[in-house]
Amino acid sequence: KLTTAHHASVEQVSAVLWKALPRACLLRIPRNPEHRDIMLAIIALQIRRRYPYTEIELNEVLRQRLAGLNAEVDHATCRRYLVDCGFLKRDRAGTRYYLYYPKLAATLSNEVVDQVDTLIADAMADRLRREQRRQDPESS
């Protein structure tokens, strides 16, 4: 079980990805707070540190990341979750967004950060194989 004092390990992140990506797509942001934070941290890894994003720029980054997860979640919903869960901060005027890196660093281990694209690809490939076997049991 995760707490705020522990970074998610490769094994924990793999388990969350496997569960969050049925049919190799992100259907929704997980409800479980620990799983939700892991998924949001994975999405937030695409956001540059110390860069003041406009909403338009941030939306484009989120669209690209969500497309890579075959997500049915829209970028606006994802952006709201990222702000509400502390991964993004807004400036005083509310016009620029910044990655709040301490939240991301507290959620994922460095090992996960280094391997996240491989972990996503592995989880999606495994889900696709399982879905194909389920649809065509004769081929296995």
N, C-alpha and C positions, 0 to 999 in steps of 0.2 A: 504494500500500500504506500502511495506517495504522500509526502507531506511537503510543506513549503521549504523545509530544510534539506530536501533531497532532490537532486537532479534526476530526471528520468533517464534510465539506462537504455541501451540499445534494445535489450529484450523487452522492456516495458513499452518503448515506442513502437517496436514491431507488433506487439500485441494490440496496441491501440489502433495502429494503422490497419491491421487485419480486420479488426472489428468495425472501424469507421468507414472502410471502403468495400462494402458488399457490392458484388457485381463490378468491382474495380472502378467505383465512382463514389464521391463524397455526397451522400444524399442529404445530410444535414450536419450541423455542428453538434457534436456529442452533448448530451444533457449532463452526464457525469462530470462534475467540476474538474476532476483530475484529468480525465480524458479530453475534456474541452480545452483545458490549458495546453496540453501537449499538442493537440491539433492546431490551435491558434498559434502556438510558438513555431510550429513547422511552417505555417503560412507566413508568419512574420519574418522568417529568415530571409525572405526575398526583399524586405524593406531595408534600404541603406541606413546605416547609422549616421547620426548627426546631419541628416539632410532634411530641410524643411519642405515637405510635400504639400502641394496644393491638393484640394480634394480630387481634381481631375487627374493629376499625376498618380495619386495614391490609388484611385479607382482602376487605373490602367495596370498598375503593378498587381493589384489584387485579382483583376480579371485574368491576367496571364497565369498567376499561380493557381487559381481555381480551375482554369482550363486544363492545366497539367494534372489536376486531380480528378478530371472529368466531373467536376462538381455541379450539382443541381442547386447549390447555395449561391445566391447572387452576391456581388461584390459589396453592395450597400449593407446587407445583413452582416456580412463578414466584417466590414469596417466598424459597424456598431459594436459587435462582439469584441473586437480588438481594443476599442476604446473602453468599453464597459469593464472588461477584464484586466485592464491596465497595461496592455502591450503597446498601445499608442497613447500619446499625450497630444493635446492641442495647445497652440499658443493662446495668449490672453484674448486676442481678437477672435479666436475660433476659426481662423482661415488657413492655418498651416498645421500639419500633422508631423509628429516626430516619433520614431521608434523609441520606446522606453526599454533600452537594452538590459538594465538590471532584471526586469521581469523575465525576459527571454532567457538570460543567463541562469536565472534561478530555476527555470523550468526544464531545460535540456542540458545534458552533459556535453562537454566538448566533443566527446566521441560520437555522440548522436549528431551534433552539428556537422562534423566532418563527413558523416555517412548518410545524411538524410535523403539525398536523392536516390541512393542505392536502396535504402530501406523502403522508400515509396515504390520504386520500380519493382522490388521483390514482392511486396504486399499485393500490388496490382496484378502482377503476373500470376501469383499464386491464386488470387481470386478469379482471374480469367480462366485458368486451368480448371479450377473446381466448377465454375459455371458451365464450361464446355462439357466436362464429364457428366454433370447433372443433366444437361440437355441431351447428351448423346451417350448413354451408358455403354453402348456397343463398342465404342472406339477405345475404351480403356482397357 
